[in-house]
Amino acid sequence: MSEKINVRYVAKLARIALTDDEVDRFGAQLAVLLEHVEALGKLDVGAVPATAQVLELANVTRDDKPAPCLDRDTVLGQAPRTQGAFVRVPRILAE
């Protein structure tokens, strides 16, 4: 490995408090990980086509079947705040 990682500095950036033992252990683990990344960087991938997704994606959907709704009065009775026939929620966008 050409460069040593400052584990304490990385932990400080991540706002993680580490003991001396953890610094030593995580430093060794990080060094091994970075060696693997370096080895991957040396691979010839010129013939490998660029992809945005390596696994085929498929939407998981279900049939939309009508079902009984909740009773309006029950829902409004359990809401912390209401306004007429509606549930009132805190404003999240300024006008």
GIKACOR-V527228 format. One record per residue. N is the residue number from 1. RES is the residue in one small letter. PHI is phi in radians with two decimals (999 if undefined). OMEGA is omega as a letter, one per 40 degrees, with the letter a starting at -180 (none if undefined). D_LAST is the distance of its C-alpha to the last C-alpha in Angstrom with 1 decimal. Layout:
n	res	phi	omega	d_last
N	RES	PHI	OMEGA	D_LAST
N	RES	PHI	OMEGA	D_LAST
This chain:
n	res	phi	omega	d_last
1	m	999	a	55.0
2	s	-1.45	a	54.6
3	e	-2.39	i	51.9
4	k	-1.60	a	51.5
5	i	-1.48	i	48.0
6	n	-1.47	a	47.1
7	v	-1.11	i	46.0
8	r	-1.09	i	45.1
9	y	-1.15	i	42.8
10	v	-1.10	i	41.1
11	a	-1.10	i	40.8
12	k	-1.12	i	39.3
13	l	-1.06	a	36.6
14	a	-1.49	a	35.9
15	r	1.00	i	36.0
16	i	-2.06	i	39.0
17	a	-1.52	a	41.9
18	l	-2.13	i	45.2
19	t	-1.40	i	48.7
20	d	-1.07	i	51.6
21	d	-1.10	i	52.8
22	e	-1.17	i	49.5
23	v	-1.04	i	49.3
24	d	-1.12	a	52.8
25	r	-1.16	a	52.1
26	f	-1.21	i	48.7
27	g	-1.10	i	50.1
28	a	-1.14	i	53.0
29	q	-1.13	i	50.8
30	l	-1.14	i	48.4
31	a	-1.10	i	51.5
32	v	-1.11	i	52.8
33	l	-1.07	a	49.4
34	l	-1.18	i	49.3
35	e	-1.12	i	52.9
36	h	-1.13	i	51.9
37	v	-1.11	i	49.0
38	e	-1.10	i	51.4
39	a	-1.13	i	53.9
40	l	-1.12	i	51.3
41	g	-1.15	a	50.5
42	k	-1.53	a	54.2
43	l	-1.25	i	54.3
44	d	-1.49	a	54.9
45	v	-1.99	a	52.0
46	g	-1.05	a	52.7
47	a	-1.57	a	53.8
48	v	-1.56	a	50.9
49	p	-1.20	i	48.3
50	a	-1.19	i	44.7
51	t	-2.34	i	42.5
52	a	-1.61	a	38.9
53	q	-2.51	a	39.8
54	v	-1.48	i	43.2
55	l	-1.93	i	43.0
56	e	-1.16	a	42.5
57	l	-1.70	i	39.2
58	a	-2.50	i	39.1
59	n	-1.27	i	36.3
60	v	-1.70	a	37.3
61	t	-2.22	i	36.5
62	r	-2.25	i	37.8
63	d	-1.15	i	38.5
64	d	-1.53	a	35.8
65	k	-1.93	i	37.7
66	p	-1.06	i	36.4
67	a	-2.49	i	36.6
68	p	-1.06	i	36.1
69	c	-1.58	i	32.5
70	l	-1.23	i	31.7
71	d	-1.23	a	32.2
72	r	-1.00	a	29.0
73	d	-1.10	i	30.3
74	t	-1.14	a	31.3
75	v	-1.12	a	27.9
76	l	-1.13	i	26.1
77	g	-1.21	a	28.8
78	q	-1.71	a	28.1
79	a	-1.31	i	24.3
80	p	-1.12	i	23.2
81	r	-2.45	i	20.7
82	t	-2.30	i	20.6
83	q	-2.47	a	19.1
84	g	1.14	a	21.8
85	a	-1.67	a	23.1
86	f	-2.19	i	20.3
87	v	-1.46	i	19.7
88	r	-1.64	i	16.6
89	v	-2.09	i	15.2
90	p	-1.12	i	13.0
91	r	-1.23	i	9.3
92	i	-2.01	i	9.6
93	l	-2.10	i	6.4
94	a	-1.31	i	3.8
95	e	-1.52	none	0.0
